[in-house]
Amino acid sequence: MEISGTIKKVGDTQQVTSSFKKRELVVTTEEQYPQHLMIEFVQDRTDLLNNVQPGERVNVGINLRGREWTSPQGEVKYFNTIQGWRIEKQQATAPQGATEESAGMPPMPPMEEDDDLPF
């Protein structure tokens, strides 16, 4: 699965145990009702967040994780996690109405009119 949006927050790496670390990323989706989704990166994937910062638009590859837990009183509860495994910065696109030159593209050569058409 993939989530697209703008980075709202990049958390610090948390060393949970001596052999487990995680890092959280919050992405705001771009839809009618934007959602602020917390995505967890674990182990060596925490390094993927070193080169991104708030305000950047990204696509994040995710997996949904779920687990069951039984309390000491015997009550069963379920927990979900969104776990990231890939992150890519979105390519900047020219705003609507922008010319090729203002978008950093070379201008198109002028079209030559040919009045010698056979029809």
N, CA, C and O atoms as a GROMACS GRO file, in nm:
protein
  476
    1MET      N    1   0.084  -0.117   0.000
    1MET     CA    2   0.000   0.000   0.000
    1MET      C    3   0.089   0.124   0.000
    1MET      O    4   0.208   0.117   0.029
    2GLU      N    5   0.027   0.236  -0.034
    2GLU     CA    6   0.104   0.360  -0.037
    2GLU      C    7   0.019   0.476   0.014
    2GLU      O    8  -0.102   0.483  -0.011
    3ILE      N    9   0.083   0.566   0.087
    3ILE     CA   10   0.020   0.687   0.137
    3ILE      C   11   0.095   0.805   0.076
    3ILE      O   12   0.218   0.806   0.073
    4SER      N   13   0.019   0.904   0.028
    4SER     CA   14   0.079   1.026  -0.027
    4SER      C   15   0.034   1.144   0.055
    4SER      O   16  -0.081   1.150   0.098
    5GLY      N   17   0.124   1.238   0.077
    5GLY     CA   18   0.088   1.358   0.151
    5GLY      C   19   0.209   1.444   0.182
    5GLY      O   20   0.316   1.428   0.123
    6THR      N   21   0.189   1.536   0.275
    6THR     CA   22   0.293   1.629   0.316
    6THR      C   23   0.341   1.593   0.455
    6THR      O   24   0.261   1.565   0.544
    7ILE      N   25   0.473   1.594   0.474
    7ILE     CA   26   0.528   1.561   0.606
    7ILE      C   27   0.493   1.671   0.705
    7ILE      O   28   0.520   1.789   0.681
    8LYS      N   29   0.433   1.631   0.815
    8LYS     CA   30   0.400   1.724   0.922
    8LYS      C   31   0.507   1.720   1.031
    8LYS      O   32   0.543   1.823   1.087
    9LYS      N   33   0.559   1.599   1.059
    9LYS     CA   34   0.657   1.584   1.167
    9LYS      C   35   0.745   1.462   1.142
    9LYS      O   36   0.697   1.357   1.098
   10VAL      N   37   0.874   1.477   1.172
   10VAL     CA   38   0.968   1.365   1.169
   10VAL      C   39   1.021   1.350   1.311
   10VAL      O   40   1.088   1.440   1.363
   11GLY      N   41   0.993   1.238   1.373
   11GLY     CA   42   1.035   1.215   1.511
   11GLY      C   43   1.180   1.170   1.520
   11GLY      O   44   1.243   1.133   1.422
   12ASP      N   45   1.230   1.175   1.643
   12ASP     CA   46   1.365   1.126   1.670
   12ASP      C   47   1.363   0.973   1.681
   12ASP      O   48   1.259   0.914   1.708
   13THR      N   49   1.478   0.912   1.660
   13THR     CA   50   1.488   0.768   1.676
   13THR      C   51   1.477   0.733   1.824
   13THR      O   52   1.543   0.794   1.909
   14GLN      N   53   1.392   0.635   1.855
   14GLN     CA   54   1.373   0.589   1.993
   14GLN      C   55   1.431   0.449   2.006
   14GLN      O   56   1.390   0.358   1.934
   15GLN      N   57   1.524   0.432   2.098
   15GLN     CA   58   1.582   0.300   2.124
   15GLN      C   59   1.493   0.234   2.230
   15GLN      O   60   1.511   0.258   2.349
   16VAL      N   61   1.398   0.151   2.186
   16VAL     CA   62   1.297   0.091   2.274
   16VAL      C   63   1.361  -0.014   2.364
   16VAL      O   64   1.339  -0.013   2.485
   17THR      N   65   1.439  -0.104   2.307
   17THR     CA   66   1.516  -0.203   2.383
   17THR      C   67   1.657  -0.203   2.322
   17THR      O   68   1.683  -0.130   2.227
   18SER      N   69   1.745  -0.284   2.376
   18SER     CA   70   1.881  -0.287   2.323
   18SER      C   71   1.886  -0.337   2.179
   18SER      O   72   1.982  -0.310   2.107
   19SER      N   73   1.782  -0.410   2.136
   19SER     CA   74   1.783  -0.464   2.001
   19SER      C   75   1.668  -0.413   1.912
   19SER      O   76   1.649  -0.462   1.802
   20PHE      N   77   1.591  -0.314   1.961
   20PHE     CA   78   1.478  -0.263   1.883
   20PHE      C   79   1.472  -0.112   1.888
   20PHE      O   80   1.470  -0.052   1.995
   21LYS      N   81   1.467  -0.049   1.768
   21LYS     CA   82   1.453   0.096   1.762
   21LYS      C   83   1.343   0.131   1.662
   21LYS      O   84   1.315   0.055   1.570
   22LYS      N   85   1.281   0.248   1.683
   22LYS     CA   86   1.176   0.294   1.594
   22LYS      C   87   1.182   0.446   1.579
   22LYS      O   88   1.245   0.516   1.659
   23ARG      N   89   1.114   0.494   1.474
   23ARG     CA   90   1.108   0.637   1.448
   23ARG      C   91   0.973   0.666   1.385
   23ARG      O   92   0.927   0.592   1.297
   24GLU      N   93   0.909   0.773   1.429
   24GLU     CA   94   0.774   0.804   1.381
   24GLU      C   95   0.774   0.921   1.284
   24GLU      O   96   0.849   1.018   1.299
   25LEU      N   97   0.687   0.911   1.186
   25LEU     CA   98   0.667   1.012   1.084
   25LEU      C   99   0.519   1.043   1.078
   25LEU      O  100   0.437   0.951   1.078
   26VAL      N  101   0.482   1.171   1.075
   26VAL     CA  102   0.342   1.209   1.060
   26VAL      C  103   0.326   1.271   0.922
   26VAL      O  104   0.395   1.367   0.887
   27VAL      N  105   0.234   1.214   0.844
   27VAL     CA  106   0.205   1.262   0.709
   27VAL      C  107   0.060   1.309   0.705
   27VAL      O  108  -0.030   1.239   0.753
   28THR      N  109   0.038   1.427   0.649
   28THR     CA  110  -0.097   1.480   0.631
   28THR      C  111  -0.140   1.452   0.488
   28THR      O  112  -0.074   1.496   0.393
   29THR      N  113  -0.250   1.379   0.473
   29THR     CA  114  -0.298   1.346   0.340
   29THR      C  115  -0.361   1.468   0.274
   29THR      O  116  -0.399   1.564   0.342
   30GLU      N  117  -0.370   1.464   0.143
   30GLU     CA  118  -0.425   1.577   0.068
   30GLU      C  119  -0.556   1.532   0.004
   30GLU      O  120  -0.558   1.487  -0.111
   31GLU      N  121  -0.663   1.544   0.079
   31GLU     CA  122  -0.795   1.506   0.032
   31GLU      C  123  -0.898   1.599   0.094
   31GLU      O  124  -0.861   1.691   0.167
   32GLN      N  125  -1.026   1.578   0.067
   32GLN     CA  126  -1.128   1.668   0.117
   32GLN      C  127  -1.121   1.682   0.269
   32GLN      O  128  -1.134   1.792   0.322
   33TYR      N  129  -1.100   1.571   0.340
   33TYR     CA  130  -1.085   1.572   0.484
   33TYR      C  131  -0.946   1.518   0.518
   33TYR      O  132  -0.932   1.399   0.541
   34PRO      N  133  -0.844   1.606   0.520
   34PRO     CA  134  -0.706   1.559   0.542
   34PRO      C  135  -0.693   1.482   0.674
   34PRO      O  136  -0.754   1.516   0.775
   35GLN      N  137  -0.612   1.378   0.668
   35GLN     CA  138  -0.586   1.294   0.784
   35GLN      C  139  -0.439   1.309   0.822
   35GLN      O  140  -0.352   1.320   0.735
   36HIS      N  141  -0.411   1.309   0.952
   36HIS     CA  142  -0.273   1.314   1.003
   36HIS      C  143  -0.240   1.171   1.046
   36HIS      O  144  -0.285   1.124   1.150
   37LEU      N  145  -0.161   1.102   0.964
   37LEU     CA  146  -0.131   0.962   0.988
   37LEU      C  147   0.010   0.944   1.044
   37LEU      O  148   0.107   0.994   0.989
   38MET      N  149   0.017   0.872   1.155
   38MET     CA  150   0.146   0.842   1.216
   38MET      C  151   0.194   0.709   1.158
   38MET      O  152   0.126   0.607   1.167
   39ILE      N  153   0.311   0.713   1.097
   39ILE     CA  154   0.370   0.596   1.034
   39ILE      C  155   0.499   0.563   1.109
   39ILE      O  156   0.582   0.650   1.133
   40GLU      N  157   0.512   0.437   1.146
   40GLU     CA  158   0.627   0.393   1.226
   40GLU      C  159   0.729   0.322   1.136
   40GLU      O  160   0.695   0.231   1.061
   41PHE      N  161   0.854   0.366   1.146
   41PHE     CA  162   0.965   0.300   1.078
   41PHE      C  163   1.048   0.230   1.185
   41PHE      O  164   1.078   0.289   1.288
   42VAL      N  165   1.086   0.104   1.161
   42VAL     CA  166   1.158   0.029   1.263
   42VAL      C  167   1.293  -0.021   1.211
   42VAL      O  168   1.316  -0.033   1.091
   43GLN      N  169   1.381  -0.049   1.307
   43GLN     CA  170   1.513  -0.104   1.284
   43GLN      C  171   1.591  -0.023   1.181
   43GLN      O  172   1.600   0.099   1.194
   44ASP      N  173   1.648  -0.087   1.077
   44ASP     CA  174   1.731  -0.014   0.981
   44ASP      C  175   1.650   0.081   0.894
   44ASP      O  176   1.707   0.167   0.828
   45ARG      N  177   1.518   0.067   0.893
   45ARG     CA  178   1.433   0.158   0.814
   45ARG      C  179   1.424   0.298   0.877
   45ARG      O  180   1.380   0.392   0.811
   46THR      N  181   1.466   0.312   1.002
   46THR     CA  182   1.463   0.444   1.065
   46THR      C  183   1.554   0.542   0.991
   46THR      O  184   1.529   0.662   0.991
   47ASP      N  185   1.660   0.491   0.929
   47ASP     CA  186   1.754   0.576   0.856
   47ASP      C  187   1.691   0.639   0.731
   47ASP      O  188   1.742   0.739   0.681
   48LEU      N  189   1.582   0.581   0.681
   48LEU     CA  190   1.516   0.637   0.562
   48LEU      C  191   1.463   0.778   0.588
   48LEU      O  192   1.440   0.854   0.494
   49LEU      N  193   1.445   0.814   0.714
   49LEU     CA  194   1.389   0.945   0.748
   49LEU      C  195   1.496   1.052   0.768
   49LEU      O  196   1.464   1.166   0.798
   50ASN      N  197   1.623   1.016   0.751
   50ASN     CA  198   1.731   1.113   0.769
   50ASN      C  199   1.730   1.225   0.666
   50ASN      O  200   1.778   1.335   0.693
   51ASN      N  201   1.676   1.198   0.547
   51ASN     CA  202   1.684   1.295   0.438
   51ASN      C  203   1.551   1.361   0.403
   51ASN      O  204   1.536   1.417   0.294
   52VAL      N  205   1.455   1.356   0.494
   52VAL     CA  206   1.327   1.423   0.470
   52VAL      C  207   1.299   1.521   0.583
   52VAL      O  208   1.353   1.508   0.693
   53GLN      N  209   1.214   1.620   0.554
   53GLN     CA  210   1.183   1.721   0.656
   53GLN      C  211   1.039   1.769   0.641
   53GLN      O  212   0.979   1.752   0.535
   54PRO      N  213   0.984   1.830   0.746
   54PRO     CA  214   0.847   1.880   0.739
   54PRO      C  215   0.826   1.974   0.621
   54PRO      O  216   0.913   2.053   0.586
   55GLY      N  217   0.709   1.961   0.560
   55GLY     CA  218   0.673   2.044   0.446
   55GLY      C  219   0.695   1.976   0.312
   55GLY      O  220   0.640   2.020   0.211
   56GLU      N  221   0.775   1.869   0.308
   56GLU     CA  222   0.799   1.799   0.183
   56GLU      C  223   0.684   1.705   0.151
   56GLU      O  224   0.624   1.644   0.240
   57ARG      N  225   0.653   1.695   0.021
   57ARG     CA  226   0.550   1.603  -0.025
   57ARG      C  227   0.616   1.469  -0.055
   57ARG      O  228   0.718   1.464  -0.122
   58VAL      N  229   0.556   1.362  -0.004
   58VAL     CA  230   0.617   1.229  -0.016
   58VAL      C  231   0.514   1.122  -0.048
   58VAL      O  232   0.393   1.140  -0.030
   59ASN      N  233   0.564   1.010  -0.097
   59ASN     CA  234   0.489   0.886  -0.111
   59ASN      C  235   0.556   0.788  -0.016
   59ASN      O  236   0.678   0.772  -0.019
   60VAL      N  237   0.477   0.721   0.067
   60VAL     CA  238   0.531   0.630   0.166
   60VAL      C  239   0.473   0.491   0.144
   60VAL      O  240   0.351   0.472   0.145
   61GLY      N  241   0.561   0.393   0.124
   61GLY     CA  242   0.518   0.253   0.114
   61GLY      C  243   0.492   0.203   0.255
   61GLY      O  244   0.576   0.217   0.344
   62ILE      N  245   0.374   0.143   0.276
   62ILE     CA  246   0.337   0.099   0.411
   62ILE      C  247   0.285  -0.044   0.412
   62ILE      O  248   0.245  -0.099   0.310
   63ASN      N  249   0.288  -0.102   0.530
   63ASN     CA  250   0.220  -0.227   0.561
   63ASN      C  251   0.134  -0.201   0.683
   63ASN      O  252   0.174  -0.127   0.773
   64LEU      N  253   0.016  -0.261   0.687
   64LEU     CA  254  -0.070  -0.252   0.805
   64LEU      C  255  -0.038  -0.370   0.895
   64LEU      O  256  -0.033  -0.484   0.848
   65ARG      N  257  -0.016  -0.344   1.022
   65ARG     CA  258   0.015  -0.449   1.118
   65ARG      C  259  -0.092  -0.448   1.227
   65ARG      O  260  -0.139  -0.342   1.268
   66GLY      N  261  -0.131  -0.565   1.273
   66GLY     CA  262  -0.228  -0.576   1.380
   66GLY      C  263  -0.186  -0.685   1.477
   66GLY      O  264  -0.122  -0.783   1.438
   67ARG      N  265  -0.222  -0.667   1.604
   67ARG     CA  266  -0.187  -0.770   1.702
   67ARG      C  267  -0.295  -0.779   1.809
   67ARG      O  268  -0.370  -0.685   1.833
   68GLU      N  269  -0.300  -0.893   1.870
   68GLU     CA  270  -0.396  -0.920   1.977
   68GLU      C  271  -0.322  -0.923   2.110
   68GLU      O  272  -0.210  -0.974   2.118
   69TRP      N  273  -0.385  -0.868   2.214
   69TRP     CA  274  -0.324  -0.867   2.346
   69TRP      C  275  -0.431  -0.902   2.449
   69TRP      O  276  -0.543  -0.851   2.443
   70THR      N  277  -0.396  -0.987   2.541
   70THR     CA  278  -0.487  -1.024   2.648
   70THR      C  279  -0.437  -0.963   2.778
   70THR      O  280  -0.324  -0.986   2.819
   71SER      N  281  -0.524  -0.884   2.843
   71SER     CA  282  -0.487  -0.818   2.968
   71SER      C  283  -0.480  -0.921   3.080
   71SER      O  284  -0.530  -1.032   3.065
   72PRO      N  285  -0.418  -0.885   3.193
   72PRO     CA  286  -0.414  -0.976   3.308
   72PRO      C  287  -0.555  -1.016   3.357
   72PRO      O  288  -0.571  -1.120   3.421
   73GLN      N  289  -0.655  -0.932   3.328
   73GLN     CA  290  -0.792  -0.962   3.367
   73GLN      C  291  -0.863  -1.049   3.264
   73GLN      O  292  -0.980  -1.083   3.282
   74GLY      N  293  -0.793  -1.086   3.157
   74GLY     CA  294  -0.850  -1.173   3.056
   74GLY      C  295  -0.921  -1.101   2.942
   74GLY      O  296  -0.980  -1.166   2.855
   75GLU      N  297  -0.918  -0.968   2.942
   75GLU     CA  298  -0.983  -0.892   2.836
   75GLU      C  299  -0.893  -0.890   2.713
   75GLU      O  300  -0.773  -0.860   2.724
   76VAL      N  301  -0.949  -0.921   2.597
   76VAL     CA  302  -0.873  -0.923   2.473
   76VAL      C  303  -0.888  -0.788   2.403
   76VAL      O  304  -0.998  -0.737   2.387
   77LYS      N  305  -0.774  -0.732   2.362
   77LYS     CA  306  -0.773  -0.605   2.290
   77LYS      C  307  -0.691  -0.622   2.163
   77LYS      O  308  -0.605  -0.709   2.153
   78TYR      N  309  -0.722  -0.533   2.065
   78TYR     CA  310  -0.652  -0.536   1.936
   78TYR      C  311  -0.589  -0.402   1.909
   78TYR      O  312  -0.648  -0.298   1.939
   79PHE      N  313  -0.468  -0.404   1.852
   79PHE     CA  314  -0.394  -0.282   1.821
   79PHE      C  315  -0.350  -0.286   1.675
   79PHE      O  316  -0.314  -0.392   1.623
   80ASN      N  317  -0.353  -0.170   1.610
   80ASN     CA  318  -0.308  -0.158   1.471
   80ASN      C  319  -0.190  -0.062   1.463
   80ASN      O  320  -0.179   0.032   1.541
   81THR      N  321  -0.103  -0.088   1.368
   81THR     CA  322   0.013  -0.003   1.343
   81THR      C  323   0.028   0.013   1.192
   81THR      O  324   0.009  -0.081   1.116
   82ILE      N  325   0.064   0.134   1.151
   82ILE     CA  326   0.100   0.158   1.011
   82ILE      C  327   0.252   0.160   1.009
   82ILE      O  328   0.315   0.247   1.070
   83GLN      N  329   0.311   0.066   0.939
   83GLN     CA  330   0.457   0.053   0.938
   83GLN      C  331   0.512   0.088   0.801
   83GLN      O  332   0.473   0.029   0.700
   84GLY      N  333   0.603   0.186   0.796
   84GLY     CA  334   0.664   0.229   0.672
   84GLY      C  335   0.785   0.146   0.636
   84GLY      O  336   0.858   0.100   0.724
   85TRP      N  337   0.805   0.126   0.506
   85TRP     CA  338   0.923   0.052   0.460
   85TRP      C  339   0.993   0.121   0.344
   85TRP      O  340   1.102   0.080   0.305
   86ARG      N  341   0.931   0.229   0.289
   86ARG     CA  342   0.991   0.304   0.179
   86ARG      C  343   0.937   0.445   0.184
   86ARG      O  344   0.821   0.465   0.222
   87ILE      N  345   1.019   0.544   0.146
   87ILE     CA  346   0.972   0.682   0.136
   87ILE      C  347   1.040   0.747   0.017
   87ILE      O  348   1.162   0.736  -0.001
   88GLU      N  349   0.960   0.817  -0.064
   88GLU     CA  350   1.012   0.887  -0.181
   88GLU      C  351   0.957   1.029  -0.184
   88GLU      O  352   0.838   1.051  -0.158
   89LYS      N  353   1.043   1.123  -0.214
   89LYS     CA  354   0.997   1.261  -0.231
   89LYS      C  355   0.922   1.270  -0.363
   89LYS      O  356   0.965   1.212  -0.463
   90GLN      N  357   0.811   1.343  -0.363
   90GLN     CA  358   0.736   1.363  -0.486
   90GLN      C  359   0.810   1.464  -0.573
   90GLN      O  360   0.871   1.558  -0.522
   91GLN      N  361   0.802   1.444  -0.703
   91GLN     CA  362   0.865   1.536  -0.797
   91GLN      C  363   0.783   1.664  -0.801
   91GLN      O  364   0.660   1.660  -0.802
   92ALA      N  365   0.851   1.776  -0.804
   92ALA     CA  366   0.782   1.905  -0.814
   92ALA      C  367   0.724   1.918  -0.954
   92ALA      O  368   0.789   1.884  -1.053
   93THR      N  369   0.602   1.965  -0.960
   93THR     CA  370   0.539   1.987  -1.090
   93THR      C  371   0.514   2.135  -1.110
   93THR      O  372   0.499   2.209  -1.013
   94ALA      N  373   0.510   2.177  -1.233
   94ALA     CA  374   0.487   2.318  -1.264
   94ALA      C  375   0.343   2.354  -1.228
   94ALA      O  376   0.252   2.276  -1.258
   95PRO      N  377   0.322   2.469  -1.166
   95PRO     CA  378   0.185   2.510  -1.135
   95PRO      C  379   0.106   2.529  -1.264
   95PRO      O  380   0.162   2.559  -1.370
   96GLN      N  381  -0.026   2.512  -1.252
   96GLN     CA  382  -0.110   2.531  -1.370
   96GLN      C  383  -0.092   2.671  -1.424
   96GLN      O  384  -0.085   2.767  -1.349
   97GLY      N  385  -0.085   2.682  -1.556
   97GLY     CA  386  -0.070   2.813  -1.617
   97GLY      C  387   0.074   2.857  -1.628
   97GLY      O  388   0.102   2.964  -1.682
   98ALA      N  389   0.167   2.777  -1.576
   98ALA     CA  390   0.308   2.815  -1.584
   98ALA      C  391   0.359   2.790  -1.724
   98ALA      O  392   0.316   2.696  -1.791
   99THR      N  393   0.449   2.873  -1.767
   99THR     CA  394   0.510   2.852  -1.898
   99THR      C  395   0.624   2.754  -1.882
   99THR      O  396   0.669   2.727  -1.771
  100GLU      N  397   0.670   2.701  -1.993
  100GLU     CA  398   0.780   2.607  -1.988
  100GLU      C  399   0.905   2.672  -1.930
  100GLU      O  400   0.978   2.609  -1.853
  101GLU      N  401   0.929   2.798  -1.967
  101GLU     CA  402   1.048   2.867  -1.917
  101GLU      C  403   1.040   2.886  -1.767
  101GLU      O  404   1.140   2.867  -1.697
  102SER      N  405   0.922   2.924  -1.713
  102SER     CA  406   0.911   2.946  -1.569
  102SER      C  407   0.917   2.815  -1.493
  102SER      O  408   0.946   2.815  -1.373
  103ALA      N  409   0.891   2.703  -1.560
  103ALA     CA  410   0.900   2.572  -1.496
  103ALA      C  411   1.040   2.515  -1.507
  103ALA      O  412   1.063   2.401  -1.464
  104GLY      N  413   1.136   2.591  -1.564
  104GLY     CA  414   1.274   2.546  -1.574
  104GLY      C  415   1.299   2.460  -1.697
  104GLY      O  416   1.402   2.393  -1.706
  105MET      N  417   1.205   2.460  -1.792
  105MET     CA  418   1.222   2.382  -1.913
  105MET      C  419   1.261   2.475  -2.027
  105MET      O  420   1.222   2.592  -2.027
  106PRO      N  421   1.338   2.426  -2.124
  106PRO     CA  422   1.373   2.512  -2.238
  106PRO      C  423   1.248   2.539  -2.321
  106PRO      O  424   1.159   2.454  -2.328
  107PRO      N  425   1.241   2.655  -2.384
  107PRO     CA  426   1.122   2.686  -2.464
  107PRO      C  427   1.118   2.598  -2.588
  107PRO      O  428   1.221   2.556  -2.640
  108MET      N  429   0.996   2.569  -2.634
  108MET     CA  430   0.977   2.491  -2.756
  108MET      C  431   1.014   2.579  -2.875
  108MET      O  432   0.988   2.700  -2.872
  109PRO      N  433   1.075   2.522  -2.980
  109PRO     CA  434   1.106   2.602  -3.098
  109PRO      C  435   0.976   2.645  -3.166
  109PRO      O  436   0.876   2.574  -3.156
  110PRO      N  437   0.976   2.760  -3.234
  110PRO     CA  438   0.853   2.807  -3.299
  110PRO      C  439   0.814   2.712  -3.412
  110PRO      O  440   0.899   2.656  -3.481
  111MET      N  441   0.684   2.696  -3.430
  111MET     CA  442   0.633   2.612  -3.538
  111MET      C  443   0.644   2.688  -3.669
  111MET      O  444   0.608   2.805  -3.676
  112GLU      N  445   0.693   2.621  -3.772
  112GLU     CA  446   0.702   2.684  -3.904
  112GLU      C  447   0.576   2.650  -3.981
  112GLU      O  448   0.535   2.534  -3.988
  113GLU      N  449   0.514   2.751  -4.040
  113GLU     CA  450   0.395   2.726  -4.119
  113GLU      C  451   0.437   2.692  -4.261
  113GLU      O  452   0.525   2.756  -4.318
  114ASP      N  453   0.373   2.590  -4.317
  114ASP     CA  454   0.403   2.548  -4.453
  114ASP      C  455   0.281   2.570  -4.539
  114ASP      O  456   0.182   2.497  -4.529
  115ASP      N  457   0.288   2.675  -4.624
  115ASP     CA  458   0.174   2.709  -4.709
  115ASP      C  459   0.169   2.626  -4.837
  115ASP      O  460   0.080   2.646  -4.920
  116ASP      N  461   0.262   2.535  -4.854
  116ASP     CA  462   0.264   2.454  -4.975
  116ASP      C  463   0.195   2.318  -4.956
  116ASP      O  464   0.233   2.219  -5.019
  117LEU      N  465   0.095   2.314  -4.869
  117LEU     CA  466   0.026   2.188  -4.844
  117LEU      C  467  -0.055   2.148  -4.967
  117LEU      O  468  -0.117   2.234  -5.029
  118PRO      N  469  -0.056   2.019  -5.003
  118PRO     CA  470  -0.126   1.974  -5.123
  118PRO      C  471  -0.277   1.966  -5.107
  118PRO      O  472  -0.343   1.928  -5.203
  119PHE      N  473  -0.334   1.997  -4.999
  119PHE     CA  474  -0.480   1.987  -4.982
  119PHE      C  475  -0.539   2.110  -4.919
  119PHE      O  476  -0.660   2.116  -4.898
   0.00000   0.00000   0.00000
